[in-house]
Amino acid sequence: MQLLLAAATDYDSVLGLTSAQRRSLQDTCRSAACSSVTCTDCSVLDVESKKDNHNEKLSTPPLKLQQPIREDLCCSTSAIKASPCLSSANRHTDIDTLSRRKKKKMRMPQLLVLLFTILVHAASGFPSGGKAVPGRDIYAAWDDVNVVAHGLLQLGQALKENVDKTKVQMREVNAKLRDFGGRVDELEKKQQQQEEDALQTRGARAEEREKMVAGLADQVRENVEGVKKQNKDINSRMDRLEEKVDEVLTAPNLDSNYSDHSGAPFIQKLLAAQNRRIDQLVEKIKQQQEKLEKQSLHLQTLQSKVKQKRVKSQRHREETALQGEMELIKEIQDLPKDCNDVFVRGQRTSGVYTIQPNNSPLFKVLCEITSEGGWTVIQKRHDGSQKFNQQWDSYKKGFGSIDGEFWLGLENIHSLSKQGQYVLQVELSDQAGERQTVRYQFRLDGEEKKFTVHLEQETSPGHQGEHVMSTGLPFSTADQDNDLAAGVNCAELLSGGWWFSSCGESNLNGRFPGESNVDQSQTMFWMSTRGQSSSLRTTLMKITPVTIKQ
């Protein structure tokens, strides 16, 4: 009973009723002739009104509900479902007001509180102990069970809506993450381009500085040569001066007319003048030497800077090249090994992809993506734009346009086939529009065994052909006659390259119908279509691992 009274109080708070409204509804429910049309609100309000008058019953074990309470409990959740109780006009007004308030306030937390209240209210009709009280019938009202079921239904619907909203938000987050990843890649490319441009600019500046340093070095050398010449000139003048002095000192006495210009004072003055000039020249030489030393130091500084920049530039280029190689290696290591691997990684669009089979170089392929997996196309012909009358090397490496008609290449097909068990599917259509599909278990040997093909036809429904292609046949071209026909080169006779046995079973690499000067025997054919009036129009050969759902 304590739980029931507490639940009633919580229920009033959830419904948003005031005490006056609760008393009004209580009087209305008591005055109404409750029969099959009921209202759970009445019972809750009646229990709330009796809470203060029955404190002595709160500690007693659960008993069968008394008659007044059962009369009130005859009203059930039909009122919550907007079914009015049999009452006066005032009661209709209160019930409508109650419904509107419930619709406005009914959110997830209120739903949880309401469900808990209903569960407690329903549980009050059951005994708390393991044994029933003798002579008393204890049961839960059917309407209470309906209330519980209705609450659980509303809770389930609310949880489902929350799950759907969460899924939508997760999809939006994933889309934003993919967009963010693309933007990050673009920013990385832009940053790398900017670094390369800056590196080129620095290199150009370094070259300009090298030219400037070379010019300064030439200028310094010219200055040194000039100083050397001045030294030689001074030395020569000094030698001539000494000779003149010696001549004057050793010459005989001259006439008195020349005494003023030939005596010792004149010579002393002349020597003093020469000494002053020599001192001036020596000072100039010292200044030139100081300038040369400064320029030499500046030149050494510039050379060291240029050397450091060269080292940094070389190191940056090496780091950039190494980073590019690491990224390329990472991309190569992360490439899919075939078109089914492309499908497994989440791609759902047919088109051209780059793959790298195990222990093989990477190459581009045309992938045909279906709902079950990915198919790698190895041969496609539909308009005659590509000539298939090729030599051995061309068939080994592949030829044609991956977006048009092409042959993937025997080496590439072998690198795919050696990864495991594969299925080959051949799709044909003729000029009349009839289509034919044949499927084989497929394996191709390497060049050391002439690319011998091993086939085992499947008989799954919808993929049965009228022709079983021979197995264990080596590949043959006009310049590599490996067919089983004695004395005849089937590739030269029928054109193209194929796994020939006796030149008569099939050749899907023959000449395309409609070419000028085409012999009918050299056109592409399948044994079931040979001799028919309608020739082949398109061919498609594709392989996939046998592990996918066929």
C-alpha atoms as one frame of an Amber mdcrd trajectory, in Angstrom:
protein
   0.000   0.000   0.000   2.897   2.367   0.664   4.154   1.816  -2.849   0.647
   2.303  -4.227   0.227   5.672  -2.425   3.655   6.849  -3.549   2.876   5.764
  -7.090  -0.394   7.690  -6.978   1.414  10.821  -5.872   3.949  10.433  -8.697
   1.133   9.774 -11.143  -0.524  13.091 -10.196   2.736  14.894 -10.741   3.151
  13.247 -14.159  -0.417  14.126 -15.196   0.025  17.691 -13.975  -3.168  17.799
 -11.764  -3.736  20.242  -8.963  -5.431  19.187  -5.718  -8.702  20.893  -6.726
  -8.738  19.103 -10.090  -7.998  15.802  -8.378 -10.905  16.260  -5.935 -13.210
  17.255  -8.814 -12.303  14.164 -10.806 -12.661  12.044  -7.681 -16.196  13.288
  -6.994 -17.106  12.863 -10.641 -15.880   9.272 -10.762 -17.728   8.386  -7.555
 -20.971   9.853  -8.864 -20.672   8.139 -12.238 -22.156   4.754 -12.920 -18.855
   3.007 -13.771 -19.534  -0.162 -15.659 -17.581  -1.213 -18.769 -16.332   2.377
 -19.484 -13.717   3.103 -16.783 -10.975   5.595 -15.871  -7.804   4.663 -14.035
  -7.388   8.252 -12.907 -10.383   7.841 -10.560  -8.807   4.925  -8.719  -5.520
   6.740  -8.359  -7.228   9.875  -7.031  -9.326   7.852  -4.602  -6.235   6.114
  -3.278  -4.547   9.515  -2.849  -7.520  10.828  -0.876  -7.502   7.810   1.424
  -3.775   7.872   2.075  -4.052  10.026   5.209  -7.010   8.049   6.644  -5.477
   4.585   6.386  -2.043   4.869   7.931  -2.754   1.895  10.116  -3.042  -0.311
   7.012   0.317   0.688   5.500   2.274  -2.003   7.324  -0.225  -4.819   6.700
   0.424  -7.407   3.953  -1.385  -6.927   0.624  -5.064  -7.846   0.800  -7.871
  -8.012  -1.704  -8.991  -4.515  -2.629 -12.058  -3.229  -0.788 -15.311  -2.581
  -2.564 -14.960   1.246  -2.844 -11.529   0.911  -4.273 -12.668  -1.820  -6.676
 -15.521   0.412  -7.836 -12.980   3.114  -8.567 -10.622   0.619 -10.169 -13.335
  -0.439 -12.554 -12.109   2.531 -14.578  -9.033   1.615 -16.656  -6.749   2.988
 -19.314  -9.608   3.529 -21.708  -9.749   7.029 -20.207  -6.093   7.507 -21.079
  -7.020   6.509 -24.637  -9.457   9.449 -24.724 -12.635   7.369 -23.920 -14.782
   9.498 -21.543 -16.229   8.020 -18.348 -20.032   8.147 -17.817 -20.279  11.433
 -15.946 -21.452  14.994 -16.127 -20.264  17.778 -18.450 -17.710  18.948 -15.917
 -16.030  15.588 -15.983 -15.755  15.691 -19.796 -14.052  19.045 -19.542 -11.575
  17.778 -16.925 -10.761  14.675 -18.932 -10.073  16.729 -22.087  -7.848  19.058
 -20.098  -6.064  16.052 -18.661  -5.500  14.539 -22.135  -4.093  17.745 -23.524
  -1.686  18.095 -20.607  -0.588  14.508 -20.920   0.153  14.911 -24.645   2.207
  18.040 -23.998   4.237  16.613 -21.110   4.600  13.028 -22.286   8.293  12.738
 -23.096  10.824  10.028 -22.513  11.488  10.732 -18.775   7.739  11.039 -18.096
   7.122   7.788 -19.972   9.641   6.031 -17.766   8.096   7.456 -14.574   4.598
   6.524 -15.784   5.708   2.997 -16.632   7.296   2.585 -13.198   4.151   3.910
 -11.503   1.943   1.546 -13.497   4.169  -1.405 -12.672   4.022  -0.577  -8.944
   0.270  -0.096  -9.170  -0.147  -3.445 -10.908   2.203  -5.176  -8.504   0.143
  -4.041  -5.519  -2.517  -6.537  -6.545  -0.212  -9.474  -5.924   0.873 -10.921
  -2.596   4.258  -9.921  -1.249   4.992 -13.270   0.359   5.299 -16.726  -1.077
   1.991 -17.953   0.431  -1.528 -16.767  -0.181  -3.717 -15.594   2.699  -6.377
 -18.233   3.381  -9.899 -17.269   2.528  -8.947 -14.281   0.398  -8.787 -13.966
  -3.371  -5.772 -11.931  -4.525  -5.602 -10.949  -8.182  -4.620  -8.125 -10.529
  -7.211  -6.295 -12.575  -7.203  -6.942 -16.323  -7.194  -3.187 -16.911  -3.983
  -2.891 -14.921  -2.411  -5.458 -17.202  -3.573  -3.376 -20.173  -1.963  -0.307
 -18.592   1.330  -2.165 -18.248   1.158  -3.423 -21.841   0.301   0.038 -23.136
   3.216   1.571 -21.228   5.603  -1.062 -22.543   4.367  -0.452 -26.094   4.956
   3.303 -25.758   8.403   2.671 -24.288   9.299   0.307 -27.172   8.135   2.831
 -29.760  10.169   5.579 -28.083  13.253   3.359 -27.959  12.816   2.462 -31.655
  12.597   6.144 -32.564  15.768   6.819 -30.584  17.567   3.947 -32.358  16.485
   5.257 -35.791  17.656   8.764 -34.915  20.978   7.351 -33.696  21.451   5.460
 -36.988  20.784   8.629 -38.993  23.247  10.559 -36.840  25.876   7.822 -37.281
  25.464   7.944 -41.065  25.842  11.715 -40.985  28.958  11.400 -38.798  30.469
   8.826 -41.197  29.777  11.098 -44.174  31.384  14.027 -42.378  34.399  11.866
 -41.490  34.841  10.836 -45.138  34.539  14.474 -46.195  37.045  15.468 -43.513
  39.454  12.763 -44.693  39.243  14.081 -48.262  39.900  17.607 -47.065  42.892
  16.436 -45.021  44.324  14.743 -48.122  43.848  17.941 -50.139  45.540  19.994
 -47.421  48.463  17.562 -47.315  48.869  17.831 -51.086  48.724  21.627 -50.930
  51.261  21.678 -48.090  53.601  19.406 -50.017  53.252  21.607 -53.113  53.992
  24.717 -51.054  57.068  23.060 -49.548  58.307  22.123 -53.012  57.754  25.694
 -54.264  59.575  27.108 -51.226  62.433  24.675 -51.801  62.729  25.756 -55.434
  62.711  29.415 -54.382  65.462  28.766 -51.841  67.497  26.946 -54.457  67.165
  29.888 -56.854  68.248  32.285 -54.127  71.216  30.092 -53.274  72.276  30.076
 -56.924  72.034  33.880 -57.042  74.170  34.133 -53.915  76.705  31.754 -55.401
  76.952  33.989 -58.459  77.370  37.044 -56.231  80.102  35.314 -54.223  81.871
  34.345 -57.435  81.727  37.984 -58.582  83.153  39.160 -55.273  85.927  36.599
 -55.529  86.822  37.863 -59.006  86.836  41.429 -57.718  89.096  40.460 -54.817
  91.488  38.750 -57.194  91.563  41.864 -59.392  92.316  44.020 -56.340  95.121
  41.694 -55.306  96.595  41.882 -58.784  96.374  45.679 -58.657  98.146  45.789
 -55.303 100.859  43.528 -56.626 101.349  45.813 -59.611 101.549  48.849 -57.323
 104.159  47.085 -55.209 106.196  46.330 -58.295 105.890  49.956 -59.437 107.005
  51.221 -56.033 109.931  48.841 -55.976 110.985  49.911 -59.448 110.747  53.572
 -58.487 112.779  52.953 -55.364 115.423  51.230 -57.412 115.607  54.138 -59.833
 115.739  56.604 -56.949 118.597  54.742 -55.335 120.439  54.736 -58.632 120.006
  58.491 -58.969 121.225  59.082 -55.423 124.256  56.964 -56.078 124.967  58.906
 -59.260 124.675  62.206 -57.418 126.920  61.091 -54.624 129.569  59.725 -56.950
 129.427  62.499 -59.548 132.208  65.238 -59.599 131.569  68.722 -58.264 129.379
  70.774 -60.562 129.462  74.427 -61.261 128.177  76.905 -58.768 125.133  77.480
 -60.936 123.972  74.008 -60.050 124.904  74.112 -56.419 121.357  74.844 -55.269
 119.963  71.781 -57.017 122.787  69.334 -56.631 123.920  69.737 -53.077 123.216
  67.599 -50.062 120.182  69.639 -48.904 118.471  69.159 -52.221 119.093  65.453
 -52.069 117.766  65.288 -48.522 114.610  67.115 -49.539 114.187  64.796 -52.469
 114.676  61.763 -50.247 112.209  63.112 -47.697 109.618  63.638 -50.418 110.192
  60.140 -51.708 109.911  58.744 -48.197 106.594  60.499 -47.679 105.287  59.073
 -50.915 106.536  55.670 -49.914 104.810  55.977 -46.544 101.589  56.968 -48.263
 101.841  54.034 -50.618 102.564  51.673 -47.734  99.518  53.012 -45.882  97.378
  52.477 -48.955  98.748  48.962 -49.247  97.837  48.266 -45.606  94.326  49.581
 -46.184  93.982  47.410 -49.272  95.209  44.401 -47.321  92.677  45.063 -44.559
  89.905  45.333 -47.140  91.102  42.123 -48.739  91.101  40.351 -45.385  87.570
  41.569 -44.612  86.346  40.529 -48.039  88.059  37.185 -47.618  86.295  36.630
 -44.266  82.987  37.706 -45.782  83.600  35.379 -48.693  84.331  32.476 -46.351
  81.146  33.240 -44.384  79.084  33.280 -47.564  80.663  30.046 -48.729  79.870
  28.365 -45.400  76.261  29.600 -45.567  75.900  28.377 -49.126  77.345  25.036
 -48.114  74.953  24.736 -45.163  71.997  25.627 -47.361  73.110  23.076 -49.911
  73.310  20.448 -47.194  69.873  21.412 -45.853  68.394  21.476 -49.340  69.875
  18.096 -50.159  68.666  16.680 -46.850  65.173  18.079 -47.401  65.063  16.628
 -50.905  66.171  13.270 -49.567  63.586  13.380 -46.776  60.863  14.397 -49.234
  61.854  11.618 -51.615  61.984   9.115 -48.751  58.585  10.229 -47.488  57.156
   9.913 -50.978  58.621   6.439 -51.303  57.207   5.436 -47.917  53.767   6.737
 -48.880  53.989   4.929 -52.200  55.041   1.723 -50.448  52.177   2.127 -47.984
  49.709   2.685 -50.796  51.080  -0.285 -52.689  50.900  -2.507 -49.612  47.314
  -1.416 -49.031  46.120  -2.063 -52.598  43.443  -4.732 -53.163  44.580  -7.991
 -54.734  41.613  -8.337 -57.116  38.181  -6.870 -57.821  36.509  -9.049 -55.208
  38.885  -7.549 -52.643  37.723  -4.141 -53.906  34.144  -5.242 -53.140  35.152
  -6.520 -49.684  36.674  -3.107 -48.884  33.333  -1.409 -49.401  33.327  -0.295
 -53.048  29.964  -0.810 -54.771  30.589   0.934 -58.100  31.881  -0.783 -61.248
  34.843   0.903 -62.899  38.626   1.020 -63.243  40.667   0.236 -60.100  44.362
  -0.339 -59.343  45.128  -3.748 -57.827  48.255  -5.665 -56.815  48.041  -9.462
 -56.617  50.275 -11.308 -54.170  53.990 -11.043 -55.069  53.165  -9.252 -58.334
  53.408  -5.708 -59.698  50.378  -3.439 -59.588  48.197  -2.758 -62.637  44.795
  -1.326 -63.522  41.753  -3.506 -64.154  38.096  -3.109 -65.047  35.957  -4.294
 -62.116  32.349  -5.386 -62.514  30.715  -5.065 -59.084  27.563  -7.098 -58.367
  25.532  -7.611 -55.214  27.467 -10.829 -54.468  31.044  -9.665 -55.150  33.511
  -8.225 -57.644  34.516  -9.673 -61.040  37.856  -8.888 -62.752  37.341  -8.486
 -66.516  40.169 -10.103 -68.541  38.757  -9.667 -72.073  36.104  -7.388 -73.548
  34.949  -6.853 -77.146  31.897  -4.928 -78.294  32.653  -2.531 -81.190  35.749
  -3.740 -83.077  37.828  -0.670 -82.160  40.839  -2.802 -81.084  42.715  -5.199
 -83.388  43.251  -8.578 -81.698  45.601 -10.021 -84.345  48.648  -9.501 -82.071
  51.941 -11.299 -81.421  53.024 -13.329 -78.372  54.543 -10.413 -76.423  51.393
  -8.320 -76.817  49.169 -11.127 -75.538  51.598 -11.721 -72.663  51.651  -8.085
 -71.490  48.144  -7.066 -72.579  46.850  -4.467 -75.025  43.893  -2.207 -75.751
  42.089   0.437 -73.706  40.793  -0.475 -70.257  37.763   1.745 -70.940  37.012
   0.092 -74.298  38.140  -3.173 -75.886  41.164  -4.860 -74.335  43.047  -8.030
 -73.392  44.307  -7.889 -69.788  47.507  -9.863 -70.453  48.468 -13.473 -69.769
  50.991 -12.493 -67.079  48.394 -10.432 -65.203  45.781 -13.188 -65.525  48.319
 -15.722 -64.217  49.187 -13.473 -61.227  45.468 -13.414 -60.333  44.913 -17.126
 -60.930  47.793 -18.279 -58.725  46.253 -16.600 -55.641  43.682 -19.381 -55.257
  40.721 -21.029 -56.932  38.966 -18.815 -59.457  35.863 -19.009 -61.635  35.881
 -17.948 -65.314  32.584 -16.717 -66.750  32.200 -16.241 -70.525  29.301 -14.043
 -71.670  28.390 -14.020 -75.391  25.760 -12.293 -77.520  25.113 -12.555 -81.258
  23.690 -10.224 -83.868  20.188 -11.584 -83.215  20.373 -10.499 -79.561  20.581
 -14.002 -78.094  22.830 -14.333 -75.046  24.809 -17.266 -73.714  26.762 -17.679
 -70.477  29.260 -20.423 -69.641  31.106 -20.787 -66.329  34.253 -22.820 -65.557
  36.544 -23.576 -62.663  39.653 -21.751 -63.934  43.437 -21.910 -63.483  46.237
 -20.573 -65.734  49.878 -21.723 -65.695  52.862 -19.406 -66.167  54.927 -18.682
 -69.270  57.247 -21.609 -68.582  54.244 -23.854 -69.387  53.052 -21.685 -72.306
  50.198 -20.264 -70.190  48.318 -23.574 -70.266  44.667 -23.234 -69.219  42.871
 -25.705 -66.920  39.063 -25.654 -67.017  36.215 -27.554 -65.392  32.724 -26.541
 -66.461  30.144 -25.752 -63.786  26.518 -26.845 -64.127  24.823 -24.340 -61.848
  21.313 -23.262 -62.968  21.352 -20.335 -65.360  24.996 -20.849 -66.358  24.887
 -23.882 -68.626  26.430 -23.617 -72.065  26.192 -25.885 -75.056  29.960 -26.216
 -75.336  32.599 -27.565 -73.008  35.873 -25.776 -73.793  38.883 -28.102 -73.902
  41.235 -28.072 -70.922  45.004 -28.417 -70.685  45.673 -26.361 -73.844  48.681
 -24.010 -74.177  48.209 -20.507 -75.546  49.152 -20.030 -79.186  49.792 -17.023
 -81.463  50.975 -16.592 -85.043  54.623 -16.319 -83.925  54.293 -19.010 -81.195
  52.600 -22.112 -82.626  51.678 -24.166 -79.537  48.375 -25.659 -80.755  47.663
 -29.381 -81.005  46.927 -29.359 -84.754  49.703 -31.070 -86.715  51.132 -29.091
 -89.606  48.759 -26.141 -89.151  49.220 -22.883 -87.277  45.694 -22.249 -85.996
  46.495 -18.733 -84.800  47.777 -17.759 -88.239  44.877 -19.502 -89.956  42.087
 -18.144 -87.739  43.763 -14.862 -86.654  44.438 -13.706 -83.101  45.751 -15.683
 -80.132  43.838 -18.415 -78.264  44.001 -21.806 -76.562  43.657 -23.803 -79.807
  43.316 -27.572 -79.979  42.403 -28.446 -83.575  41.421 -24.988 -84.886  37.720
 -25.682 -84.659  36.295 -25.287 -81.154  36.411 -21.591 -80.320  38.338 -18.351
 -80.842  37.041 -15.271 -79.041  40.114 -13.266 -80.095  39.475 -13.533 -83.829
  38.656 -10.633 -86.119  35.543  -8.587 -85.368  32.571  -9.109 -87.717  32.052
  -6.180 -90.042  35.719  -5.412 -90.693  36.727  -4.848 -94.296  38.011  -7.893
 -96.221  37.227 -10.281 -93.384  37.109 -13.998 -94.035  34.207 -15.572 -92.138
  36.521 -18.280 -90.803  38.710 -15.651 -89.104  35.924 -13.930 -87.154  35.514
 -14.638 -83.450  33.334 -17.686 -82.804  32.146 -20.169 -80.185  31.486 -23.776
 -81.132  27.752 -23.503 -80.477  27.584 -20.458 -82.805  29.820 -21.780 -85.622
  27.898 -22.227 -88.829  24.962 -20.072 -87.741  23.785 -17.164 -89.836  24.100
 -14.781 -86.870  27.730 -14.172 -85.780  28.969 -13.026 -82.381  28.494  -9.341
 -81.571  30.002  -9.022 -78.052  32.231 -11.129 -75.797  33.142 -10.717 -72.141
  35.490 -12.866 -70.044  35.758 -12.236 -66.296  37.078 -14.105 -63.252  36.372
 -14.079 -59.515  37.309 -16.237 -56.503  35.109 -19.277 -55.958  34.462 -18.155
 -52.364  31.838 -15.538 -53.300  28.159 -16.443 -53.406  27.329 -17.471 -56.946
